[in-house]
Amino acid sequence: MRTDLPQPVRLADYRPSDYLIDRVELDIRLHATATRVQSKLSLRPNPNGVPGAPLVLDGDDLKAKYVLMNGAQLDPSNLFLTPDQLRIDVVPNEPFHLEIETEVDPTANTRLMGLYRSGSAYCTQCEAEGFRRITYFLDRPDVLSVYTTRIEADFREAQVLLGNGNRIESGTIEGTGRHYAIWHDPFPKPSYLFALVGGILGSIHDRFITRSGREVALGIYVEPGKEKAAAYAMDALKRSMAWDEEVFGREYDLDVFNIVAVSDFNMGAMENKGLNIFNDKYVLALPETATDTDYAQIEAVIAHEYFHNWTGNRITCRDWFQLCLKEGLTVFRDHEFSADMRSRAVRRIADVRTLRSAQFPEDAGPLAHNVRPDTYLEINNFYTATVYEKGAELIRMLKVLIGDEAFRQGMDLYFDRHDGTAATIEDFIACFAETAKRDLNQFSLWYHQSGTPLVQVETAYDEQAQTYTLDLTQSCKPTPGQETKQPFVIPVAFGLIARDGTPVDLQSSGPDAADEKECARDLIELTTERRRIVFHAVPERPVPSLLRGFSAPVRLETALSEADLLTLVAHDSDPFNRWQAAQTYATRQLVRAVEVVRAGHKPAYDEAFISALLRVLDQSSDPAFTAQVITLPGEADLAREIGNDVDPAAIHGARVALRQAIGEGLKPNLLKIYQAMTSEEPYSPDAASAGRRSLRNAALDLFCAGSRDEGLELALKQFESATTMTDKIAALGILTQYAGTSREKALEAFYATHAAEALVIDKWFILQATIPEPETLNRVKSLMQHPAFSLHNPNRTRSLIGAFATGNQTQFNAADGSGYDFLAGIVLELDPLNPQVAARLLSAFRSWRSLETGRRTFAEAALRRVAGVAGLSPDVKDIAERSLG
């Protein structure tokens, strides 16, 4: 393993590769500990490269067997060969061939990058720089090659052999017990999209007819016996293919599309051309083992990886600084797909919740970085919420600014102009500037400037003149390496609402002439530090509904009164802002209550908010949306809102008290909703059914907060009688929040029932890791000794250690620093095994500077403990040093 921290890679230093690889022929003979990889490369000098430059191929811990150029051995003085690099100083100034054989040990590869084993199966993960762990190569995304891959294995060990593209040949090798398959991908691709799988696998199959009439064979491969659990993933795949044709005009281009589910995977899934490899949690689902959330995530991730076929594969990124070009764009596409499949309002709320919980803290801490970074030390550490979630918000914001028609035209132009190339953000933005006929240079600052802008809005109403004024300002705090920021382009979608709930007609209100055009679109473009808009002929002071649909990834501060917020909760036609008004109202109460709790007193909450929630419950026509409205801001949300001198214990106490007040105040209504949403119908994962279950379980949760004994009795009854995992895990989640024999018996019963289902036991670990009690750390340590736990399995590590660090605000942030010390120790233990997972666990410290003094001191000490260890992987060392600043 590399122990030196690599030199920074800078976008400004980019230059094209000196050589190109047109064709790659691989012959891979699978073996548990000694897989042989023979690669035949057809190379040529790059006309845009440096003439006569040495050929330098990347490697990572490789064992070379031989190297031939044009069929001959190289002069030893012309070959520099180490496990991490192959360099040839004198190279022909014309096309030439290179043949290399390497040997790798898949079983010993605990990093799960390159070729490794998941259970008894062989699989690969090559993004971002994993292909160099298989063979020496120009392992960079702007080198596109046509691959032909021959895979050979012992038939008893690997009956299924899968590769990229279309299978063109297969057969047995007489007298050896071995067989082979040859796969050819006609579309040039970078090495990070290479994939193979070999193993004993079950499968399901279907077909899809494209709009041009081509038949595509579909296959999903899983562990034997789990085929039935892949049916929903297949359905989601077919819907994704149809949706991409209809909405973006993108048709699939190969004869086959295969998905393989494996249990050991560092990420969620990988979009390798024609052969997507998935973490099995995003493929396998049955009503008795998967929740509604699991079904929705499977649908979204299946879609995401399929959509990469065009936004990531057919058009890839020139370099890793352009990662958001494929990931942010594809996240936007999968969000739109999910919104069309389910409730658009609920999907938008969920996406914004994710952005605020994962990306806003990133922007506010020492790990802040641009959506398109300028430099990196370890690219694996930039698969972040900023690149993915904020990157998606920039695409959405672009669509809001230029309109649906120009956006679709821009996407079509992008696909036509850059198909088969490795593109940049500038290439992408230029297409929309052309179709929208507008300058997007200022908009591009979103890709270059880190941090979350703050938009502050002040209002004034002149009763005599009947004018209403909006004063908007924008600012953005300094972030690492960026002390000052230029103004962003911020689209603020808006409306004005009269006190009786009717919308104000913006046309008849006649804003100033300079503002008429954009206000006709119900959109204010804030492009300067300050802007004022005056509306005329407004007969009474309205309530502004601002940032509708969350039209820009910013923080919004307004001077709205709590009466104004309640007006929005009751009457806003924009569902996102109805939800946001409820969240803002609750957040204000909770932030005030935190100080009361810190002073040792019990907080009180006003009845107006509880009454507003009552109206939402009584008027509910969309159960999924109602469930979102009655769910309070989380503890991490409140910590982010407070910003400095954060006391997680006080936040927890304030939130518990408000939940209790709501539960007591709405007790009969919550019980009524719980009963009304109960259904005896067979389980269906459709949006409407999932919405009813969501509201039912949210009502039960609040009911239990206000009436503990009755609520626990109801939760236990639901746990014992539930026929779906959605209802069972919801009930168990409620039971685990309250100490007592019922909790422990339920946890024991749950494990006994589901011990054979690894993905279900992950949920069992998560629930225990997030119990907000002082004994939870000891529980977590004890669970690490459980037979079902393994630090080698990323899913299991995330479900126990990751859930404790990111989902248990009070105990990870224990006042004595024990949570920090525990996580530091785990990171150091895990780093030699799987640096990528270790580094992501360490990112839980991203907001340590915002804590109160005592906790901040302990957190810093834990980070320094990690950073001070010799021989750290680049992944962990990078996160530790950036966190410390």
N, C-alpha and C positions, 0 to 999 in steps of 0.2 A: 504494500500500500504506500502511496506517496505520503511523505511526511513533511515536505517543504511546501510553504505557501506559494502558489504560482504568482508570477508577476501580473499586475493589473492588465486587463484587456480593455482597450479604449476604442470607442466608435470612430474617433478621429483618425485612428491608425489603420482603419480598414483599407486593404488593397486586394484586388482579385488574386486568386490562386495562380501561381506560375504555371501550373499544369492542370489539364482536364482529364477526366476518365470517362471515355465514351461508353465502354462496355465492361461489365463485371461478370465473370463466370466463377461461381463458387461450387466447390465440391466438399460437402460437410459430412464427415463420417462420425455419427454420434456415438459417444462412449461416456459412461458415467464419470470417469476421472481423467480420461485422455482422449478428448474429441480432437480429431484432425481436421483442419480447415485449409483447403487448398484454394487460393484465389488467383485467377488469371485476369490481369487488368490490361485494357487497351488504352494507352495514354497518348497524349500529344501536348506539345507546348501551347499555352494559352496566348493567343495574339495580344491580349491585354496584360500579360504578365511580364516578368523581367527575363529577357533572352539569356539563355545559358545559366540560369539560376540552378542551384542544387535542388534535387527532388527530396523533399522532407515529408515522410509519412508518419502519421500519429500512431502510437501504440499505448497500451496501458497494461502492464504486468503480463506481457506476452512471452511465450517460449517459441523462438524461431527455429524451424528445422532446416529450411534452405531458402535461398533467394536466387532467381534466375532472371536475366534480362535478355530478351530476344532468344531464349532457349539456352543461353550460355551462362556459366558462372561468372561472377564479377571479380575483378582484381581486388584483393583484400584492401588495398590502399584506397579504393574507390567506394568502399562500403563501410558505413558507420552504423552499428547495430546494437541497440540496447533493448530491454523489455519495454521501454516507453517511446522509442523512436527508431525509424529506419531512414538513413540519409545516404543518398548517392550523389556525389559531388559532380561527376561528369556524366551528362545525359545527352542522348542524340537530339539534334535540333530538328526532329521529324517524328512522326508517330512511331511508337515502340510498344513492346509488350513486357510486362513484368509478371513473373510467377512466384508466389510466396506460399510457403506452408508453415502454419503455426499449430501449436497444440495448446489446448485450454482444458481446465478442470471445472466442469459445470457444478459438480457437487460441492466443491470448496468455495464457490462464489456466493458468499453471504451478502455481498453488496447488492445483489439482484439487479445488476447492470451488466450488459453484454449477454452471454449465454449462461444460463443457470438452470437449476432444477427446482420445480415447484411440486413437492411430493415426488412422484415417480416420473413426472412429465418433464421434458425439456422445453424451455421457452426462452425468448429473448426480450430485452428492453434496451433500445439503442438511443433514445432521446434522453439527454442532449448529446452526450459524448460516449455512448456505450459501444458503438461499433468497433472502436479502436481496442476494445477488450476481446474482440473476436479475431481480427486480422489487422495488419498495418494498412492505413488508408489515409486519404485526404478527407479526414472526418470533419467536414464543415458543410453547412447547408447550401452553399452556392456551387457545389460540385455535383451536377446531376448526371446520373448514369443509368443505362438500361441493364437490368439484372436478370441473369439466368442462374437458378440455384438448384443444384442436385443435392438432395438430402438422403443419407443412407443410415439405416439403423437395424439392430436386431429386431426381428418381427415380434418376438416374445416380449420385448421391452417397449416398443413403440410401433403399434399397429397403424396409427394415424400419423402421416407426415404432411405437414402443411407449410406453404410458403407464400410469398407475395405473388400477385398476378394470377395467371391462369395455369392450371396443371397441364403440361404438354406431353408427359410420358410418365409411366410408372411400371414397376416390374419386380421380379425376385432375382436374387443372385444365386444361381444353382449351387447347391452343396454347402452353403454357408449359413443358412437360416436367417439371412439378412434380405432386406428389400430396399427399394429406393423410389423416390418420386422427383420429377424435375418440374420446376415452376418457372414461368417466364413472365416478367412484367414489362410490357411494351412501352410504358410511360416512364421517361427519365425521372429519377427521384434522388434525393440526397440520402446518404448512408443512415441517417437517423430514422428513416422510415423502413429500413430492412427488418424483416421478421421471419422467424421459423418456429414451428411447434412440432414436437414429436412425443407421442405417448399413447397410452391405452385410454381412450376417451369415448364416452357416449355422445350421441348427437341427435339433433332434430333438423329437419330439412323442409324447405318451402321454395317458392319461386316468386319472382316479381317481374311483371311485364312493364317495360319502360314505355313512355309516351310515344316513342318511335317504333314500338313493337318488338324490341329485343327482349329475350328471356334471360333473366339473371338467376342463377342457382344460389340459394341462400342456405347457409349452414351455421349452426351454433353448436359448439363442442364443449362438453362439461365432463366432470367426473362421472364415471358410470353410476347409474342409479338416480342421477339428478336431472335427467332429461325433461321430465314433466315440469320442473321448476323454471325451464327456459322458455316456456310458451309465451309469456307476456313480453319478454325481450324480443322475440321474433315478431310479435304483433307491433311492438314499438318501432322496430326496424322498418317494417313495410310501410307504416304510416309516415316515418321520416322520409323515406324515399319518395313517396307520393307528394308530401308537403314541399320538399325541395324543388321538385319539378314545377309545382303550381306557383309557389311564392317567389322563387329565385330563378326558375327556368333551368335548373341544373339536373341533368340526367346522368345516371351512373354509367360507367364506361368499360367495365370488365365483364367477363362471362360469369364470374363467381364473386360472392362476397361472404367471407367467413368471419366468425367471431369465436374466440376461445376464452373460456373463463378459467382463471387460475387463482389459487388461494394465497399465493405469496407474490405481492406486487406493491411496489413503492408508491404508486399513484392510483388514480381511479381507473384509467384505461389509456390505450394508446392507439392512434389512428393509422398504423402501418397500412400501406396501400393494399387493399383487398383482403387483409388479414388483421383485423383488430384484436388485440389482446386486452382482456378486461380483468380487473379485480372482480372476483366472483360475486362480491356484494352488489355489484351493479348489473348482474345478469339474472341471478337466481331469486325467484319469488313464488311462494305459495301462500294462500290466505292464512294458513296456520303457522307460517314461519316469517312472513314479511308484513310490515306495516304499510299503511297508505303512503307514508313518507317514502318508504323503500320503493314502492311501485312508481311514485312520481320521479324519484331520483333515477331509477332504471330507465324510465322513458326519456328523461333529459340527457343522461349520459350516453345512451345508445344513439340518440339524435346527434349529440355533440360530436362524437367520434365519426359518425357517418358524414355529417356536414363537412368535416375536415377534408373529405375527398376532393372538394374544390377549394376550400379556404384553408390551405395548409399543405395539400398534396399536389394537386394540379398546379396551383400557385403556392410556392413555398416562400420562406423568408431568406433574404440574402445573407444575413448573419444573425446571431442570437440576440443582438440588440433590437431586432425587428420582431421579437417573439410575440408582442401584442398584436402584430398584423395577422397572425393566424389564430392566436388564442382569444384575444379580445373580440375579434370579429366573429369567431365561431361561438363564443359564449353568447354574444348578442343574438345570433341565429337560433341557438337552442332555447334562449329565453322566449323569443318570438314563437317558436314552435310550441313550447309548453303553454304559453298564453292562449294560443289557438286551440290547443287540446283541452284546456281546463278553463278556470276563471281568470280572465285577463287582470282584473283588479287584484285578486289574491296573489297571482303570480308576481305582479309588480311589487306588492308589499313584501313578499318573501325575498325578492331580489334586493330590495333596498335594505331589508333587515340584514342580509348577508353582507352587503357592501359596508354598512355602518359598523357591524360587529367585527368584521375581518379587515377591511381596508382602511377605514378612517383611523383606527389606532395605529396602523402601519404608517400612514401619512403624518401622524402626530408624534411619532417616536424616532429613535435613532436609526431605525431601519427604513426610513422614508427614502423613496427613490422615484425617478420619473417613470411614467408609463413606458416610455422608451428610454432605458438607462443610457448613460454616457460611458460608464465603465463598470466592470465587474471583476471579481477575483475568482468566483466559483459560480458558473452559470446555473447549476442546480438550485442555488439559493434565490434565483430570480423567477422561479415558478410561483409567483406570489399573487395575493388578492389584488395588488395594484395592477399587475399585468393582465390578469384575467377579468376581474370584476370591474375595476375602474376602466380598463380597456374597453369593455363592453359598453359601459356608460358613455364613453366618448362617441362610439358609433351611434348609439341611440340619440345622443345630443345633436350629432351631425344631421340625422334624419329630421329631428325637430326643426333645426335651423333652415334646411333647404327644402323641406317638404317631401311627401311620399313619392311624387312622380320623379323629381330630380334625383332622389336617392336611388330609386330602382334603375333609372337610366345610368347613374354612376356605377352601380354594381355591375350592370351588363357590360359597360365599357371596361371596367376593371377585368372581368373575366375574359373578354375578347382580346384586350391588349396584352395581358400578362400571362395568359395560359402557357404553361410549360417553362416558366421562368422563376427565378428567385428574386422577389420584389422587396421594395422598401416602403416605409410609411409615406415618403414623398410621392412615390408612384401611385399609391392608393389615393391620397388626398387630391392629387392632380386630376384624377378622373371625375371627382365630384365638383371641383372648381370649374371644370369644363362643362359639365351638364347643368350645373346651377348658375353658371355665368356670374360667379362672384369670387372675390379674393378670399381665400381661406388661410392666409398666412397667420393672422392673429389667432384663428381657431387652433392652428397647429401648436401654439404654445402649450396647450393641454398635454401634448406628448413630451414637451421639453422641461416643464416646470413641475416639481413635486409639491405636495401639500394639498390640503383641502381648503378652497377659498371660503371665506365667510361673507355672506350677503346680509347686510343689515338694512331694514326697511322702516322708515318713519312715515307716518301719515298725518295729514291735516285736513280738516273740513271747515270751510268758510260758509256758515249758514246763510249769511246775507248775500254773498256772491254765488252761492250754490256751486262752489268748486270743491273738488276733492283732489288732493295732491299726494302723490307717492314719491318719496325721496329714497333712492336706492344707492348704497355704497358697497364696494367690494374691497376686500383685503385678503392677504394670505401671509401667514406667519413664516419666518425663516425656517428652512429645513437644511439638513446636512449638505454643505456645499453650495447652498443658494440662500444668501442673506436677503436679497431683494427680488421682488417679482414684478413682472409687467402685468398690466390688466388682462384678464382672460375675456373671452367671448362667453357670456353666460346667458342662455335663453331662459327667461322666466315666464312660463306659461301661467296665465292668471285669469281671474274673473272677479266681479264685484257682486256682492249679495246684499239685498236689502234686509232690514231687520225682520220683515215678515217671511223671509226665506226665498223671495222671488229674485231671480237674477237681474242685475242692472244691464240695460241695453247699452253696450259700449258705443254703438254707432250713434244713437241719439244723444249720448253724453258728450260726444264731440271732444276728444282729446286735442291738444294743440296740433296744428297742421303737420308739423314735422313728425308726429307720432302716429298719424292716422293709419298709414299703411300697415305697420306692424301690429298695431292694436286691433286692426280688423282681423288679424289672425289670432287674437287673444294671446299675443306673445310680445314680451318686452325683451329686446336685446341689450343687455348691459355690457358695454364694450369699453367703458371708461371707469375711473375710480368712483365717479359720482354721476348720477343721472336723476333728473326730475321730470315727472309726467303729471300734467294737470288735466283733470276731467271737468267738463262744464255741464251745466244743467242737471246736476245731481240733486234731487229734491231732499234727500236726507243722508246722513252719514252712513255709508255702506260698510260692510265687512269685507276686506280683501281676502281672496283665496289665491295664495301665491305658490309658485313652484308646483303647479298642478302636474300630477303624474310623475313627480320628481324629475322635472325636465332638465336638471343639471346636477352633477354630483358635488353639491356644496352644502355647507351648513347655513341655515336660515335663522336669523334672529329678527323678530318683529315685536312691536309694542302692543300686540293684540291683548285685550283684556281677557279674563277668563270667561266673561259673558260672550265675547266675540268667538272664542273657541267653541263654546257650547252651541252657538248659532251654526258654526261650520259642521259640528258633529251632527246636528239635526237636519241641516238643509243643503249642504254643499253637493252639487251635482257631480263633482269629481270624487269618486270613491277613495282614491288614494288620500286626498286631502281630508276627507271625513275621518279616515283612520288616523292620519297624522295629527289632526286637531285633538283627538282623544289621547294620543300618545303625548302630545305637548302638554296637555292639561295634567295628565298623570305625572309626567316628569317634573313639572313645576312643584306639584305637591310633594313629591318624593324628595326632591333636592332640598326643599325647606325642612322636611321631616328628618333628613339625615343629620342636620345640625342639632335638632331636638334630641335625637337618639345619642349623639356624641356627648351631649350635655347631661345624659343620664335620665332623660324624661321620656314619657310615652307620647308619641305624636297623635294629633287629632286630624281628621280629614273632613272636608266640608261635604254636605249632603248633595250639593248641586251636581257634582261629578257622578255620584252613584245614581242620581235620578236620570242623568243623561244616559248612562249605561242601561238603565231600565227601559228607556224609550227605544234604544237600539235593539234590545232583546225583544220587545213587544212588536217592533216593526220589521223584524228580520224576514227578508225574502231570499237572502243568500246566506245560508248557514256558515259556509266557509269564511265569508267576509265578516260576519258577526263574531265568529271565533277569534279572528284577528283583532277586532276592536276591543274585545273584553280581555285580551291578553296584555298584561302590563309590560312596560319596558323592562328588559332584563337588567341584572346587576351590572354587567359589563357596559350596557347602554348608559346607565346612570353614572358609572365611573368616568366614562368618556365625556358626559355632559358636565360633570363637576370639574374635571380637567386637572386640578392640582390638589395636593394634600389629601389624596383619596384614602378613605378609611373603609375597606370592603366590609368589615363587620357592621359598621353603622349603616351602610347601604343595605345590607341584608336585613337588618332589623327594621328599617323603614319600609322596605318592600313587604316583609311579612305582615307588618301592621296594616298596611293599606289593603292587602289581599284579605286579611281578616275582616276589615271594615266592609269591604264589598260583599264578601260572603255572607256576613250577618245582615247587611242591608237588603240583599237581593235573594235571601234564602228561599222563599216560596217560588220566586220566578225561576231561579236556577234549577230547582227540583222539577218544576213544570217543563222547562226546556229539556232537561235530562230525559224525562219520560217521553216527551213528544218526539225526540230525536232517536229513540230506541226503535229498532226495526228487527223483524223476524225474517226479513227477506234474505235469500242467499247472498253471500259476499260478492261484491263487484268493486273493482278498483276505480270505477269511473268517477269523474270529478264531483258529481252531485252526491253520490253515496258517500264519498270520502269527506265531503263538506259536512254532511249530517253527523258523521262520526266525530269529526273535528270539534264541532260545536258541543256535542254531547259530552265529550271528555273534558273540554275546557270548562263547561258548566260544573261537572263533577269536581274538578280541581278547585274551583272557587268555592263551591258548596262545602268541601272538606275544610278549606281554610277558615270558613266562618262557623262551621258546626263540626268540630273535629270527630267526636264520637260517632255521630250519625253518618258523617262522610266516610269515615274509615270502614264502617260496617257496610255501606253501599259499595265502596271500592273493593272490599274483600269479596263481596257477593259477585261483583262483575268479574274479578280476577278468576274466581272459581268456576264461573259459568261461561266465560268468554269462549267463542268458537273461532275467533280471528285474533291474529297477533296484534292488530291495531288496538283492540279493546283490552286485551290481556296486558300488554306492555304499558298502556296508559294507566290502568289500575295499579299495576305493580310500581310504576313510577310514583304514583301518589302515596302508596303504602311505604315506600322506602324513605320518604321525606319525614316520617314520624317514627321515632324509636319505639320499640315494643316487640312483644313476641309475635304479633301478626306479621311484622316485616320479615323477621328471620325465618318464620315458617313459610311465608310466601316465596322468599328467595330460594329456600331449599327445595320447595315443590317445583318451582320453575326450572331449576337446574336439573332435577331428576327427570322431568318431562322432556327437556330439550338438550340433554348432554351431548347427543350425537350431531347436533346442528351447530356447526362452528359460528355461522353468522348470527344465530340467535344468542349464543353464549356471549358474543361480543356485546350485545345489548345488556346482558346480565352484568357484565363487567362495568359498562358505562354507568348504569344506575347506581351501583355501589360506589364508584369513584366520585360521583357527584353529590353524595349525601353531605349536607352542610353542617357536619358535626365534628367536634374536636378529635374523635376517635377514628375518623375516616382515613387519615394517613396510615395508621397502624393496620386498618382493614386493607388498604391498598398493598402495603408491604406483605401482609399475609397472603393476599390473593396472588402475588407474584410467585408464591410457592405452590399454587394450585396446579394440579396436573394439566388443566386446560390452558394454562398460560405459557407462552413462549416469547422471549424477547426477540427471537429470530423472525417471528411473523409480524409484519408491519400492521396488519389489521388488529391483531391482539394487543400490540404495544400501544397503538393509538386509542384503543377502546378502554384501556386501563390507565396508562401513564398519561397519554394525551388528554383524555377526558378529565382527569384530575387537574392537570395543569391549566387547561383552558376553560373547563366547564364548572369548576368548583372555586368560585372567587374567594370565598371565606377561608377555605382550608389550604389552598395553594398559597394564598397570601396571609397565612397565619402570622400573628404578631411576633412570634418567637423566631421566625425565619426557617422553621423546620421544613416547610413545603419547598422553599427555594433550595435548601441544602439537599433534600431528597432528589429533586429533579436534576441538579448538577451532577450528583453521583450516577444517576441513570444515564445521562448523556455521555459521561466518560466511560461507562461500561459498554454502552451501545456503539460508540464511535468506531472502534476497530471492526465491528461486525457489519454495520450498515450506516455509514456516515450521513447519507441523505436523510434517513429517518431521524437520526440523532440531531442533526441541524434543525430540522423542523420542530422537534420538541423544544429545543433551546429558544426558538422564536417566541415561546410563551412569555419570555421576559421583555417583550417589545415595549411594554408600557411602564416599566419599572420606575422611570424618572417621575411619573405623575403621582406616586404613592406618598403617604405621609412619611416623616423623617425616619422613624424606626424601621418600618418595612423597607424603605428605600435603601437604608444602610445594609440590611441583611441581603437584599437582592443584589446589590452591587458586589458584596463579598462573594456571593455564589458565582456570579459571572466572572469575577477575577480568579476564583478558584479554577474554573474551567479554562479560562484564557491562559493561565500560568502553567498548564500541563504541557510538557514537551511531547512532540510527536503527534499532535492533533491532526486530524484530517483537514484538508483545505476547507471543506464544507463547514465544519464546526468552528474552526479558528476564525473564519470569515464572519460568521454570525456573532461570535463572542466579541470580537474586536470592534465590529460596527456597533453592537449594542452598547459597548462601553464608551464609544465615541473617541 
